[in-house]
Amino acid sequence: MEFLAIGVIAGVLSGLFGIGGGVVIVPGLVLIAGMKPETATGRDAMNARELASKHLLLNLDLQKAQVSMLEALLDGRIPSR
């Protein structure tokens, strides 16, 4: 139940203020769920990777992704600043 509460609070604050959910999720997992900071950070990073991967595949399937931009990023032609 505490995970659901953390997720709802993170979602509401992200929607209202435009902040990243990890700003709320990681401290919530540490303070409320009693996780170690390393575990909470790892879970948040894993969640972000999973979500980004699914959206990339969805956008490629819908032909909305800019494949040339993706190729340029993967090739290193665009600096990662």
C-alpha positions as CSV (number, residue, x, y, z in Angstrom):
1,M,0.0,0.0,0.0
2,E,2.9,2.4,0.7
3,F,4.2,1.9,-2.8
4,L,0.9,2.9,-4.2
5,A,0.8,6.0,-2.1
6,I,4.3,7.0,-3.2
7,G,3.4,6.4,-6.8
8,V,0.2,8.5,-6.6
9,I,2.0,11.4,-4.8
10,A,4.8,11.3,-7.3
11,G,2.3,11.3,-10.2
12,V,0.3,14.2,-8.9
13,L,3.4,16.3,-8.1
14,S,4.9,15.5,-11.5
15,G,1.7,16.5,-13.2
16,L,1.2,19.7,-11.2
17,F,4.7,21.0,-11.1
18,G,6.4,19.4,-14.1
19,I,9.1,17.7,-12.0
20,G,10.6,14.3,-12.6
21,G,8.9,11.6,-10.6
22,G,12.3,10.4,-9.3
23,V,12.6,13.5,-7.2
24,V,9.7,12.3,-5.2
25,I,9.9,8.5,-5.6
26,V,13.5,8.0,-4.4
27,P,13.0,9.9,-1.1
28,G,9.7,8.3,-0.7
29,L,11.1,4.8,-1.0
30,V,13.9,5.6,1.4
31,L,11.8,7.4,4.1
32,I,8.4,5.6,3.8
33,A,9.3,2.1,2.5
34,G,12.6,1.9,4.4
35,M,14.8,1.1,1.4
36,K,18.5,1.8,1.3
37,P,19.2,4.8,-0.9
38,E,21.2,2.7,-3.4
39,T,18.3,0.3,-3.9
40,A,15.8,3.1,-4.3
41,T,17.9,4.9,-6.8
42,G,18.5,1.6,-8.7
43,R,14.8,0.8,-8.8
44,D,14.0,4.3,-10.1
45,A,16.6,4.1,-12.8
46,M,15.4,0.7,-13.9
47,N,11.8,2.0,-14.0
48,A,12.9,5.0,-16.2
49,R,14.9,2.7,-18.5
50,E,11.9,0.4,-18.9
51,L,9.5,3.2,-19.6
52,A,11.8,4.9,-22.1
53,S,12.4,1.6,-23.9
54,K,8.6,1.0,-24.2
55,H,7.9,4.5,-25.5
56,L,10.8,4.3,-28.0
57,L,9.4,1.0,-29.4
58,L,5.9,2.4,-29.5
59,N,7.0,5.6,-31.4
60,L,9.0,3.5,-33.8
61,D,5.9,1.3,-34.4
62,L,3.8,4.4,-35.0
63,Q,6.5,5.9,-37.2
64,K,6.6,9.0,-35.1
65,A,10.3,8.7,-34.0
66,Q,12.9,10.6,-35.8
67,V,15.1,7.6,-36.8
68,S,17.8,9.9,-38.2
69,M,18.1,11.7,-34.8
70,L,18.3,8.4,-33.0
71,E,21.0,7.2,-35.4
72,A,23.0,10.4,-34.9
73,L,22.8,10.1,-31.1
74,L,23.9,6.4,-31.2
75,D,26.7,7.3,-33.6
76,G,28.0,10.1,-31.3
77,R,27.5,12.7,-34.0
78,I,25.5,14.8,-31.5
79,P,27.4,15.8,-28.3
80,S,25.9,14.7,-25.1
81,R,26.0,18.0,-23.3
